[in-house]
Amino acid sequence: MKLLTKLTAILSFNVLAAQQMPTQLNETHPSFTYSECTADGNCKKYIKSLVLDSNWRWTDVDGINCYTGTEWNETYCSDPDTCAKKCSLEGGDYENTYGITTPSDNQVRLAFSTYDSSSNLTSIGSRLYMLDDSNTYKKFYLKNQEFAFDVDISTLGCGLNGALYLVEMDADGDVGQNYNSAGAQLGTGYCDSQCPHDLKFINGEANLLDWTPIPNSSNSGDGRYGTCCFELDIWEANARATQMTPHTCTIQGQYRCENETECGDIDAGERNNGVCDKNGCDFNPSRLGFDSFFGNGSEYSVDTSRPFTVVTQFITSDNTTNGDLVEMRRFYVQDNQVIKNIAVDFGTGNSHDSITDAFCTEKTDAFADAGDVSSFADRGGMKAMGQAMDRGLVLVMSLWDDYEVAMIWLDAQDPPEKEYANISGAHRGPCSVDSGKPWVVEVEQADAYVTFGDVRVGDIGFTMASLNLDDDNDDSSGITHCSTDLDCKDAANSKDTICVVASDNSWDQCISCDPIQFQYECPYFQGSFKSTAEATCGLTCDSLSRKDSAPASSIM
């Protein structure tokens, strides 16, 4: 995910990256509370903090800019090493300079455009990381886990992206590499699957070689090197469109790509040849033919004019943290109602409501004329993504606009040319291909913001246990609890549905002994309940291939 730093300077001052510790301004990291939930129904709160990415910060030598507009100061930045040794990375005022506030202890609000009257500057967008302690990023390990968060994207129009995702950054922010003495405490070390070239410093050196200003940007440019790593896009969205996308790589950890092929540079025709998969395996309801599922208004299944909860489950081959990642599953909660994900059939007779290797393969084949390729599978697919999750991923929250392609890959038609208008997979959302131009968006949507909150991580089916859903028997995964079979008569997917109670009374649930539905429900079975359910139905979770029970609409 390439996110360009934008700061409009009326005074001679810039908020950009460097590698030495502050000499002018210190900062206080805003605190942020998240919860970890376990199968006993308890959620424990942890107080952490957030740090702004280094690319937004002022870099200077005794108050004199190292970088202004789109140009390096050659006095201090004559070469990569000299620049990194001399220039200091300064702290910042999160609220007044960057528009980053915490409305409550478990919420963060990112403003899109923030005018700072004290410096006469306007800052555009931001990117934050969660810290585990003052010098280390928090690593998340999400296999066989569930990740939930609340989000308000009601003001984000076409061309904006309020994103929550994870990347395989180094926990220390690459501190100690060459001349990087700042590290995680000042937001260094970013990487993602797009191998972005716009970072001012990579691996403790200034990325100033071959520096080229980005067209129409008054602040950003691209250097010779990019910074690459695995990327797990749990959430990329505005009020008109959304998608979740895993991206795989052939490398582990943060990696500096050295040339056009390694970096997968688009202008050089190398997009699909880099060390990372830039396309990813995306699940976008509009692209899959469900324009009425997600949008701004009560007529949509998920109404983005109001806050809602996003829940993502990471299913493994053996329902433990040791198994291979095989599935990314999604549902939503709004107004205390569970909203199941859409299901699609690519004309093969298979129904898909989640990301699996089979979904990715069939989507690639169906959307080949729109440019889809097998780059995700070629770099290991779901198993490789799971291996990166084993190594731990850093949480990122951001709000940005797109100087490369105006976000059409998320919310409009991509490819944008007229001849693709009726090609399967080109339609990605309701926006015009001209609607997301940053120089327009930054004026017309200056008041936009995104709020992320109540982040919960834990055992599958339990991050939402504290919610009071309308049906007291239903939990956040659509599970119906019970005492007798009578409690199951109105359960969803009620074919052959009976009440099963674990042998140790630790869990109860309405389940179906229909083989297809049983396998669909298996990932929710925990501990002794799994063995009780298997014995009751005479079925084994691991012996059946999962088939989605929900009817699917065909994309073909």
C-alpha distance (Angstrom), angle and dihedral (degrees) to the residues before:
residue distance angle dihedral
M1 . . .
K2 3.77 . .
L3 3.78 111.7 .
L4 3.77 117.1 -179.7
T5 3.77 120.0 -145.5
K6 3.79 111.9 -125.7
L7 3.79 126.1 -171.4
T8 3.78 121.6 160.2
A9 3.79 107.6 -147.4
I10 3.79 121.0 -156.0
L11 3.75 90.4 165.4
S12 3.80 120.7 46.2
F13 3.79 95.8 -92.2
N14 3.80 134.6 109.9
V15 3.79 135.2 -167.4
L16 3.78 103.5 -145.2
A17 3.79 143.3 125.8
A18 3.79 132.8 -65.5
Q19 3.79 137.0 152.8
Q20 3.82 110.3 -128.9
M21 3.80 126.1 81.1
P22 3.85 121.3 -90.8
T23 3.79 120.5 -78.0
Q24 3.83 98.6 171.6
L25 3.83 110.2 28.3
N26 3.79 133.8 26.8
E27 3.80 124.0 -166.9
T28 3.78 144.4 -152.8
H29 3.78 116.0 -131.6
P30 3.82 111.7 -130.4
S31 3.79 111.2 -116.3
F32 3.79 120.3 -120.4
T33 3.80 128.7 -172.4
Y34 3.78 123.2 -149.5
S35 3.83 131.0 174.3
E36 3.80 135.5 -129.4
C37 3.81 114.3 -153.3
T38 3.79 129.3 -160.7
A39 3.79 135.9 -161.8
D40 3.80 91.8 -98.0
G41 3.80 87.7 70.1
N42 3.79 96.5 -107.7
C43 3.79 124.1 128.8
K44 3.81 119.5 -162.2
K45 3.80 119.6 -156.1
Y46 3.79 122.1 -134.0
I47 3.79 122.7 -165.5
K48 3.80 111.1 -140.9
S49 3.80 133.4 152.9
L50 3.79 139.9 -124.3
V51 3.78 129.5 -126.4
L52 3.79 130.6 -160.4
D53 3.80 119.2 -121.2
S54 3.79 113.9 -100.5
N55 3.81 93.1 -122.9
W56 3.82 90.0 74.1
R57 3.79 94.8 54.6
W58 3.77 134.8 100.2
T59 3.80 112.4 -107.9
D60 3.78 118.7 -163.2
V61 3.78 150.7 148.5
D62 3.80 108.5 -126.9
G63 3.80 90.8 -27.8
I64 3.81 96.5 -45.0
N65 3.82 115.7 118.7
C66 3.78 119.7 -107.5
Y67 3.81 89.2 -165.7
T68 3.81 129.0 25.6
G69 3.80 127.0 -179.0
T70 3.79 102.9 -33.6
E71 3.80 97.6 -29.5
W72 3.78 136.9 88.9
N73 3.80 121.0 -129.3
E74 3.80 101.6 -114.4
T75 3.80 91.7 -159.4
Y76 3.79 90.0 71.2
C77 3.80 100.8 14.9
S78 3.79 105.8 50.7
D79 3.81 90.6 132.6
P80 3.85 136.8 5.5
D81 3.80 97.4 -98.5
T82 3.81 97.7 44.2
C83 3.79 91.2 49.2
A84 3.81 93.9 50.3
K85 3.81 92.1 47.0
K86 3.80 96.1 49.6
C87 3.80 105.6 35.3
S88 3.79 121.9 83.7
L89 3.78 125.7 -148.3
E90 3.80 110.4 -134.2
G91 3.77 132.5 -146.9
G92 3.77 121.0 -117.8
D93 3.79 147.6 -148.2
Y94 3.80 102.3 -107.6
E95 3.79 97.0 -163.1
N96 3.79 105.0 36.3
T97 3.81 99.7 35.0
Y98 3.81 102.5 31.5
G99 3.81 105.2 21.7
I100 3.81 93.3 -122.8
T101 3.81 113.4 146.6
T102 3.80 137.5 163.0
P103 3.84 109.1 -137.4
S104 3.82 89.0 -173.6
D105 3.78 137.1 1.4
N106 3.82 92.1 -88.0
Q107 3.82 100.4 37.3
V108 3.78 135.3 78.6
R109 3.80 125.2 -170.2
L110 3.81 120.4 -157.9
A111 3.79 116.0 -161.5
F112 3.79 116.4 -151.7
S113 3.81 97.7 -144.4
T114 3.80 123.9 24.0
Y115 3.79 126.4 -179.1
D116 3.80 114.7 -156.4
S117 3.80 108.8 -156.8
S118 3.80 93.3 -167.3
S119 3.81 92.1 62.2
N120 3.82 99.2 21.8
L121 3.82 89.6 -124.8
T122 3.79 134.6 135.7
S123 3.80 117.1 -149.3
I124 3.81 121.1 -158.7
G125 3.80 121.8 -152.0
S126 3.78 128.9 -30.9
R127 3.80 143.4 -140.4
L128 3.81 123.7 -144.1
Y129 3.80 135.7 -171.3
M130 3.79 129.4 -159.3
L131 3.80 114.5 -117.4
D132 3.79 122.8 -146.8
D133 3.79 90.4 -162.1
S134 3.79 132.8 -12.5
N135 3.82 93.3 -76.3
T136 3.82 104.1 30.3
Y137 3.79 136.6 63.9
K138 3.79 117.4 -125.8
K139 3.81 111.0 -108.3
F140 3.81 119.3 -148.3
Y141 3.80 124.4 -154.3
L142 3.79 106.6 -162.6
K143 3.80 108.4 169.6
N144 3.82 110.3 126.5
Q145 3.79 86.6 6.2
E146 3.78 138.7 110.6
F147 3.82 125.0 -129.9
A148 3.81 119.5 -161.1
F149 3.79 133.5 175.1
D150 3.79 140.4 162.5
V151 3.79 119.5 -120.6
D152 3.80 139.3 -173.8
I153 3.81 112.8 -161.3
S154 3.80 96.1 153.9
T155 3.82 94.6 124.4
L156 3.81 97.9 44.0
G157 3.79 109.2 106.3
C158 3.78 132.3 -176.4
G159 3.79 113.7 -43.7
L160 3.82 97.2 27.5
N161 3.80 127.6 102.8
G162 3.80 124.9 -160.9
A163 3.79 100.1 -169.3
L164 3.80 136.7 -173.2
Y165 3.79 114.0 -175.3
L166 3.80 145.4 134.9
V167 3.80 131.7 -117.8
E168 3.79 135.3 -175.0
M169 3.80 96.8 -110.8
D170 3.78 119.3 156.0
A171 3.80 109.7 -94.7
D172 3.81 92.5 -126.7
G173 3.82 94.6 48.7
D174 3.82 91.2 -114.1
V175 3.79 91.4 -66.8
G176 3.79 111.2 175.6
Q177 3.80 94.5 27.3
N178 3.79 105.0 131.1
Y179 3.83 104.0 -52.0
N180 3.80 101.5 -11.8
S181 3.80 107.4 123.8
A182 3.81 94.1 151.4
G183 3.81 103.5 68.6
A184 3.78 128.1 158.9
Q185 3.80 94.8 -19.7
L186 3.81 87.8 70.3
G187 3.80 98.4 34.1
T188 3.81 103.3 -103.0
G189 3.79 129.2 151.4
Y190 3.81 103.4 52.5
C191 3.80 120.6 168.3
D192 3.79 137.9 159.8
S193 3.79 142.0 169.9
Q194 3.82 93.3 -84.5
C195 3.83 89.6 65.6
P196 3.83 90.2 -136.2
H197 3.80 117.3 -144.6
D198 3.82 95.6 -164.8
L199 3.82 97.3 83.8
K200 3.79 108.9 112.0
F201 3.80 93.3 -147.3
I202 3.81 128.0 32.3
N203 3.81 125.2 177.0
G204 3.79 92.0 -6.1
E205 3.81 95.6 -54.5
A206 3.79 132.0 100.2
N207 3.80 111.0 -103.7
L208 3.80 91.8 -141.0
L209 3.81 101.1 123.9
D210 3.82 111.1 111.3
W211 3.81 88.5 -0.3
T212 3.81 109.9 -176.7
P213 3.82 125.2 -175.9
I214 3.80 113.9 -120.0
P215 3.83 111.0 -116.3
N216 3.82 114.4 -99.4
S217 3.82 92.1 5.9
S218 3.79 117.2 116.0
N219 3.77 92.9 -164.0
S220 3.81 116.2 27.4
G221 3.77 139.9 69.8
D222 3.79 143.0 166.0
G223 3.79 126.6 -109.8
R224 3.79 131.7 -158.8
Y225 3.80 95.6 -92.8
G226 3.77 133.7 59.8
T227 3.79 130.6 -159.2
C228 3.80 116.3 -131.1
C229 3.81 139.4 -172.1
F230 3.80 145.0 135.4
E231 3.80 113.7 -64.5
L232 3.80 129.1 -161.3
D233 3.80 109.7 -166.3
I234 3.78 103.7 -162.0
W235 3.80 91.1 167.9
E236 3.80 135.6 15.1
A237 3.79 113.8 159.1
N238 3.74 154.7 132.7
A239 3.80 126.6 -168.7
R240 3.81 91.3 -80.7
A241 3.81 105.6 45.0
T242 3.80 144.3 9.7
Q243 3.78 141.6 -174.2
M244 3.80 140.9 177.5
T245 3.79 118.0 -147.0
P246 3.81 136.6 177.1
H247 3.83 115.1 -152.8
T248 3.81 122.3 -162.1
C249 3.81 132.6 -158.4
T250 3.79 139.4 -165.9
I251 3.81 91.1 -129.6
Q252 3.80 132.2 66.2
G253 3.78 124.8 -128.5
Q254 3.80 124.8 -9.0
Y255 3.81 112.1 -20.9
R256 3.81 130.8 -175.8
C257 3.80 108.7 -138.0
E258 3.79 112.6 -144.4
N259 3.82 106.5 -163.2
E260 3.80 144.7 22.4
T261 3.80 94.3 -89.7
E262 3.80 96.6 48.2
C263 3.79 91.1 44.9
G264 3.80 93.0 46.7
D265 3.79 91.0 -129.9
I266 3.79 111.1 -161.3
D267 3.82 97.0 -152.3
A268 3.81 89.3 55.3
G269 3.80 92.2 51.8
E270 3.81 91.8 -112.6
R271 3.82 100.6 113.7
N272 3.79 95.1 122.6
N273 3.81 96.6 37.8
G274 3.81 101.6 64.0
V275 3.78 129.3 107.1
C276 3.82 89.8 -99.5
D277 3.79 134.7 51.8
K278 3.79 106.0 -114.7
N279 3.80 96.6 -176.9
G280 3.78 97.4 50.2
C281 3.79 123.2 -175.3
D282 3.79 101.0 -69.9
F283 3.80 127.3 -163.3
N284 3.81 106.7 -160.1
P285 3.84 116.3 164.0
S286 3.81 93.8 -150.4
R287 3.79 92.4 48.6
L288 3.80 88.7 50.7
G289 3.79 92.0 54.6
F290 3.81 102.1 -93.5
D291 3.81 106.2 114.7
S292 3.81 91.0 154.1
F293 3.81 94.9 57.5
F294 3.83 101.9 74.6
G295 3.79 127.7 26.3
N296 3.78 151.5 99.3
G297 3.81 107.4 -63.9
S298 3.79 145.2 45.1
E299 3.81 91.7 -88.7
Y300 3.82 90.1 73.3
S301 3.81 124.9 82.5
V302 3.81 88.4 -128.0
D303 3.81 107.9 36.3
T304 3.79 108.4 -152.9
S305 3.80 93.2 -169.9
R306 3.82 85.9 81.4
P307 3.83 134.2 41.5
F308 3.80 119.4 -89.6
T309 3.80 140.7 170.9
V310 3.80 125.4 -104.0
V311 3.81 118.0 -154.7
T312 3.80 122.9 -171.4
Q313 3.80 124.3 -176.4
F314 3.79 125.1 -160.5
I315 3.79 107.5 -151.3
T316 3.80 121.5 -163.2
S317 3.79 132.2 -156.7
D318 3.81 93.6 -105.3
N319 3.83 100.5 25.2
T320 3.81 91.1 -110.9
T321 3.79 133.8 99.2
N322 3.82 88.5 -105.9
G323 3.80 95.9 62.6
D324 3.78 128.0 90.6
L325 3.80 117.6 -91.8
V326 3.81 106.4 -104.6
E327 3.80 105.6 161.5
M328 3.81 145.5 24.9
R329 3.80 108.2 -156.1
R330 3.82 126.2 -169.1
F331 3.78 138.7 -164.7
Y332 3.80 135.4 157.1
V333 3.79 136.3 -139.7
Q334 3.81 121.9 -151.3
D335 3.81 128.1 161.2
N336 3.83 87.5 0.8
Q337 3.80 90.3 -61.3
V338 3.80 124.3 121.8
I339 3.82 112.2 -128.9
K340 3.78 112.4 -160.6
N341 3.78 120.2 -144.4
I342 3.79 121.4 -101.7
A343 3.82 119.4 -96.2
V344 3.80 122.5 -139.9
D345 3.80 134.9 -166.4
F346 3.81 116.2 -158.4
G347 3.79 90.9 -157.7
T348 3.80 94.3 -83.8
G349 3.80 97.3 101.9
N350 3.81 90.8 -110.3
S351 3.80 120.1 119.7
H352 3.81 119.3 -144.2
D353 3.81 126.3 -171.1
S354 3.80 95.6 157.6
I355 3.79 142.4 36.0
T356 3.80 114.0 -83.2
D357 3.79 132.8 146.7
A358 3.81 88.2 -100.6
F359 3.81 91.5 52.8
C360 3.81 91.1 49.0
T361 3.80 93.2 49.7
E362 3.80 94.5 47.7
K363 3.81 92.4 44.6
T364 3.80 91.3 50.8
D365 3.80 91.0 52.1
A366 3.81 93.3 45.4
F367 3.82 94.5 47.7
A368 3.80 99.4 37.6
D369 3.81 92.0 115.5
A370 3.82 88.6 57.1
G371 3.80 91.3 55.1
D372 3.80 104.0 -90.8
V373 3.81 114.1 151.5
S374 3.80 134.4 178.4
S375 3.82 94.9 -104.3
F376 3.83 92.7 125.2
A377 3.81 93.7 53.0
D378 3.81 92.2 40.0
R379 3.81 89.1 61.6
G380 3.79 95.4 49.9
G381 3.79 104.6 -77.1
M382 3.79 120.5 -140.9
K383 3.81 94.6 -14.7
A384 3.80 92.0 56.9
M385 3.80 90.6 46.9
G386 3.80 88.4 53.0
Q387 3.79 91.6 50.9
A388 3.80 89.4 55.2
M389 3.80 88.3 50.0
D390 3.81 88.1 54.2
R391 3.80 88.5 57.8
G392 3.80 91.0 50.9
L393 3.80 132.7 -107.1
V394 3.81 132.2 -132.7
L395 3.82 120.0 -125.6
V396 3.81 116.4 -120.6
M397 3.81 128.8 -171.0
S398 3.78 119.2 -174.0
L399 3.79 147.7 159.4
W400 3.78 118.3 -153.4
D401 3.79 150.8 147.8
D402 3.78 125.9 -135.1
Y403 3.82 123.2 -114.4
E404 3.80 92.5 178.0
V405 3.82 104.7 56.2
A406 3.83 105.6 -9.3
M407 3.83 93.0 -111.6
I408 3.82 93.4 -72.4
W409 3.83 89.2 139.9
L410 3.84 86.9 67.9
D411 3.79 108.2 35.5
A412 3.83 112.4 9.3
Q413 3.81 140.2 35.1
D414 3.80 117.5 -48.6
P415 2.99 120.6 -149.2
P416 3.82 85.4 36.9
E417 3.80 99.4 -156.1
K418 3.82 116.3 115.0
E419 3.80 93.7 -119.0
Y420 3.82 89.2 66.3
A421 3.81 94.8 54.9
N422 3.80 93.9 103.3
I423 3.80 98.3 32.5
S424 3.82 115.7 116.8
G425 3.79 110.3 -106.3
A426 3.81 97.9 18.6
H427 3.81 93.7 97.3
R428 3.82 108.5 79.6
G429 3.79 102.4 158.5
P430 3.81 145.4 -20.0
C431 3.81 98.1 -86.9
S432 3.79 126.2 110.4
V433 3.80 117.1 -108.1
D434 3.82 87.0 -120.9
S435 3.80 97.1 48.0
G436 3.79 101.0 86.3
K437 3.78 103.0 55.0
P438 3.82 104.8 141.7
W439 3.81 96.6 -138.0
V440 3.81 87.4 57.3
V441 3.80 97.7 38.2
E442 3.81 92.4 51.4
V443 3.81 89.8 59.7
E444 3.79 102.3 35.7
Q445 3.82 96.6 40.8
A446 3.79 100.1 35.8
D447 3.82 91.1 129.5
A448 3.81 95.3 53.1
Y449 3.80 121.4 121.3
V450 3.79 141.9 164.7
T451 3.80 126.9 -141.5
F452 3.80 122.8 -156.6
G453 3.79 120.3 -171.9
D454 3.79 151.8 153.4
V455 3.80 95.3 33.9
R456 3.80 109.4 -166.2
V457 3.80 128.1 -176.2
G458 3.77 126.7 -177.7
D459 3.76 152.8 92.3
I460 3.78 115.4 -9.2
G461 3.79 111.7 -88.0
F462 3.81 96.0 15.5
T463 3.81 110.0 80.0
M464 3.80 89.6 84.0
A465 3.80 99.1 42.5
S466 3.81 92.5 111.8
L467 3.82 93.3 60.4
N468 3.79 117.7 103.7
L469 3.78 99.7 -136.6
D470 3.80 118.9 -167.9
D471 3.81 92.0 -108.9
D472 3.80 106.6 57.8
N473 3.80 90.3 -154.6
D474 3.80 94.4 55.6
D475 3.78 123.7 84.3
S476 3.80 125.6 -162.8
S477 3.79 94.8 -84.0
G478 3.78 94.9 56.8
I479 3.83 90.4 -99.4
T480 3.81 115.9 149.9
H481 3.80 116.5 -147.7
C482 3.78 120.5 -149.4
S483 3.80 151.5 174.1
T484 3.82 99.2 -158.3
D485 3.79 138.2 9.5
L486 3.80 88.9 -96.0
D487 3.81 88.8 69.6
C488 3.81 88.3 61.3
K489 3.79 99.7 54.3
D490 3.82 92.7 98.5
A491 3.80 96.9 35.2
A492 3.78 117.8 132.2
N493 3.81 114.4 -100.3
S494 3.82 87.2 17.8
K495 3.80 98.3 177.7
D496 3.83 106.8 136.5
T497 3.81 89.0 -14.9
I498 3.80 118.0 173.1
C499 3.79 137.4 167.2
V500 3.79 116.0 -101.7
V501 3.80 123.1 -172.5
A502 3.81 120.8 -167.2
S503 3.77 116.3 -110.2
D504 3.81 90.3 -114.2
N505 3.85 92.8 42.5
S506 3.81 90.0 -118.3
W507 3.80 94.0 127.8
D508 3.80 141.0 14.6
Q509 3.78 130.1 -169.1
C510 3.79 143.8 161.5
I511 3.80 107.1 -115.4
S512 3.77 137.5 172.4
C513 3.79 122.3 -125.1
D514 3.78 89.6 -155.2
P515 3.86 101.0 119.3
I516 3.81 95.1 -129.7
Q517 3.80 95.3 47.1
F518 3.81 92.0 40.7
Q519 3.79 91.5 57.6
Y520 3.80 90.7 47.3
E521 3.82 89.8 56.1
C522 3.82 96.9 42.3
P523 3.84 96.4 93.3
Y524 3.81 88.3 64.3
F525 3.82 93.4 54.9
Q526 3.80 111.2 103.5
G527 3.81 134.7 -173.8
S528 3.80 117.7 -36.5
F529 3.80 91.4 -3.5
K530 3.80 90.5 69.6
S531 3.80 93.6 56.6
T532 3.82 91.4 43.8
A533 3.81 91.7 51.0
E534 3.80 92.3 47.3
A535 3.81 91.8 50.1
T536 3.81 93.0 45.9
C537 3.80 94.4 51.2
G538 3.79 97.7 32.5
L539 3.80 89.4 -126.1
T540 3.80 134.5 117.7
C541 3.80 122.0 -139.6
D542 3.79 94.7 -142.2
S543 3.82 96.5 46.0
L544 3.81 97.9 67.6
S545 3.79 133.1 66.5
R546 3.76 110.1 -124.3
K547 3.80 117.4 -111.7
D548 3.77 120.5 -175.6
S549 3.79 110.4 -116.4
A550 3.78 96.0 -157.8
P551 3.80 115.0 93.4
A552 3.78 112.9 -106.4
S553 3.77 132.1 -145.1
S554 3.77 114.7 -129.3
I555 3.79 119.0 -120.4
M556 3.79 92.2 -162.4
